[in-house]
Amino acid sequence: SMCRGLKERLELRSSLEVAMDVQQHMLPSDVPVNPSLDIAAFSTYCDETGGDYYDFPEVANVEQVEDGSVLIAIGDVTGHGIAAALIMASARAALRTRLRQGGTLGEVLGDVNDVLVADTPDGKFMTFMSILVSADGSSFRWAGAGHDPPLLFNSNTRNFSEPNGGHIPLGIMCDQVFDEYESLLGPPGSILLTGTDGIWETANPEKELYGKDRLRSVI
């Protein structure tokens, strides 16, 4: 019985390693190149697999887009492990497929939401944010679905702001309308940061959360 149990655990471990490898290959291997922007991205999971997602999808068919614009997609599925990873993979496929048809960022999110409503079990959902940065880096458009707003640092005033706007997370209700918003990015040296709550909700051994104040200090 112990040998059989050990064999099953080893097979499960092997399957998780394969799943981890597949999911890591779904994340970008590099970042877009733009002479006006300095772009960096990083993700790591607390388990072998997880529901955090980021991407730089093709943007050519989005309405009113300039050549050289950069689209950032970021999301966070509730929970961890294989279930969250499967929903993340479904959202990634739906987003990339839908972007080929054109439309606004809000329309794209609405159609991705309808896919996830059909594919996602009750009680599961995905927060999501799509951000389209202009080619010259002067402004950005975004549409959100329950995700924390991006953090914007103005290099002249040295102040932070979090643009308002967004709607309910993806995968909860069909036929939702997601609005699109626009904001200036700021003068040269300004920073636009978007992430998941895995950053500011990381806890130390004393159960104290990292928090956004420490994040702002680092920036």
C-alpha positions, 0 to 999 in steps of 0.5 A: 500500500505504501509503495503504491501510494509513493508511486502515485505521488511520484506520478502526480509530482511528474504531472505537476512539473509538466503542467508548470513547464507548459504554463510558464511557456504561456507567459512572454519570454521577452518584452516589447521593444519601444524607443519611448518606453522601458518595459520590464515584467516578472512573474513567479508562482507560490505553487507549481501552477497558478492563476496569475497571468500577464501578456503582451498580445498583438494589438494591430486590430484594436480600434484607433491604435497607433503603430508601436503601441504596446498592449499589456494584459494582466489577470488573477484567477481566484485560488491557486493550483491546477484549477486556477491554471486551467482558467488562466489558460482559457482566458489567454486563449479567448483574449488572443483569439478575440483580439484578431477581430478588432474592436475596443478594449471594452468590447474585447473584455466583454466577449472574453467575459462571456467565454469565461462565464461558460467555462468557469465553475461557480465561485471562480472568477478572474480579475483582469486589466488591459492597458494600451500604452501609446507609441510615444509613451505619453498616454494610455487607455485601459479597461478593467474587470475587478482588477486593482488599478495601475499605479502611476508615478509622476516624475515631476511632482513625485506623486502617485495616482491610481486611475479610477474605472473598471467593472466586475471580474470576468466569469461571473455574469454574461452580457456585461459592458466594460468601459474604456478609459484614457489617461496621460502617463506623465513626463519622461521618467514617469512609471506605470506599474500594474501587478496582482495582489501577490505583490502587496499581500505578501506576508512576512513571518509575523503575518504583516502584509507588504502593502502598497506603501512599501511598494510606493517607497520602492518606486 
